[in-house]
Amino acid sequence: MKRPAVYIVTNKRNGTLYTGVTSNLPQRAYQHREGLVPGFASRFGCKALVFYELHEEMAAAIAREKQIKAGPRRRKVELIQATNPGWRDLYADLI
């Protein structure tokens, strides 16, 4: 599934949220799960993929990531709740 995607990972339900963009979501989600990339997400233990959107072009995915990041936390939680109300880790759905 090499397609541009915007995603949100978390450390627990209603916990710390990290929003990112990637061209290879399964690989990036695996990197988060294993803590392979140093930075905010690994520092706060954000390993569970709870939201993602696929896009046709990277420019659209980057624009959407910026839009999500600029919004309040409440909107990020609403995005997750709308598509994944149980905050289930969606990683298994990717592989």
C-alpha distance (Angstrom), angle and dihedral (degrees) to the residues before:
residue distance angle dihedral
M1 . . .
K2 3.77 . .
R3 3.78 99.3 .
P4 3.78 131.4 124.5
A5 3.78 110.5 -92.4
V6 3.78 141.4 175.1
Y7 3.78 114.4 -144.8
I8 3.79 144.2 176.5
V9 3.79 124.3 -146.4
T10 3.79 126.5 -173.2
N11 3.78 140.9 -173.7
K12 3.83 94.3 -134.2
R13 3.80 142.1 -18.3
N14 3.81 107.5 -54.9
G15 3.81 88.5 -0.5
T16 3.78 132.6 122.7
L17 3.81 113.3 -33.9
Y18 3.79 128.6 -150.6
T19 3.81 120.7 -169.3
G20 3.78 119.3 -160.5
V21 3.79 145.3 159.3
T22 3.80 128.8 -133.5
S23 3.78 143.1 164.8
N24 3.82 92.6 -138.7
L25 3.80 111.8 42.0
P26 3.82 99.6 179.9
Q27 3.80 91.3 52.2
R28 3.81 93.6 44.9
A29 3.81 92.8 46.7
Y30 3.81 88.9 51.4
Q31 3.81 90.2 51.1
H32 3.81 90.0 52.9
R33 3.82 92.4 46.9
E34 3.79 91.6 52.5
G35 3.82 96.1 39.7
L36 3.81 90.6 -123.7
V37 3.80 97.3 146.2
P38 3.80 117.6 62.4
G39 3.78 116.7 -134.8
F40 3.78 143.0 74.5
A41 3.80 97.6 -31.8
S42 3.80 95.3 49.8
R43 3.81 92.7 41.3
F44 3.81 90.3 56.8
G45 3.81 96.2 36.6
C46 3.81 96.0 -114.6
K47 3.80 99.7 169.1
A48 3.81 107.2 136.9
L49 3.80 117.4 89.7
V50 3.81 104.3 -141.2
F51 3.81 102.8 162.0
Y52 3.78 139.4 21.9
E53 3.79 140.8 163.9
L54 3.79 123.8 -162.5
H55 3.80 120.0 -142.0
E56 3.79 134.8 -167.6
E57 3.81 95.0 -133.2
M58 3.79 133.4 32.0
A59 3.81 91.8 -130.5
A60 3.81 89.7 60.5
A61 3.81 91.6 47.3
I62 3.81 91.7 50.2
A63 3.80 91.7 48.6
R64 3.81 90.3 50.3
E65 3.81 91.9 47.8
K66 3.81 89.9 53.4
Q67 3.79 90.3 48.5
I68 3.81 92.3 51.2
K69 3.81 93.5 44.9
A70 3.82 91.8 49.2
G71 3.80 92.4 54.2
P72 3.78 126.5 83.2
R73 3.79 122.1 -88.6
R74 3.80 88.7 -108.1
R75 3.81 90.6 66.4
K76 3.81 91.9 50.7
V77 3.80 90.0 51.9
E78 3.83 89.6 48.2
L79 3.83 90.1 53.0
I80 3.79 90.4 52.3
Q81 3.81 94.0 44.2
A82 3.82 92.2 49.6
T83 3.80 94.6 56.5
N84 3.80 103.5 20.2
P85 3.83 110.6 24.5
G86 3.80 92.5 169.4
W87 3.82 92.1 53.2
R88 3.80 87.5 -127.5
D89 3.81 117.0 178.0
L90 3.81 103.1 -105.8
Y91 3.80 95.7 -163.7
A92 3.81 93.4 101.4
D93 3.81 89.3 56.8
L94 3.81 89.8 61.0
I95 3.79 98.9 54.8
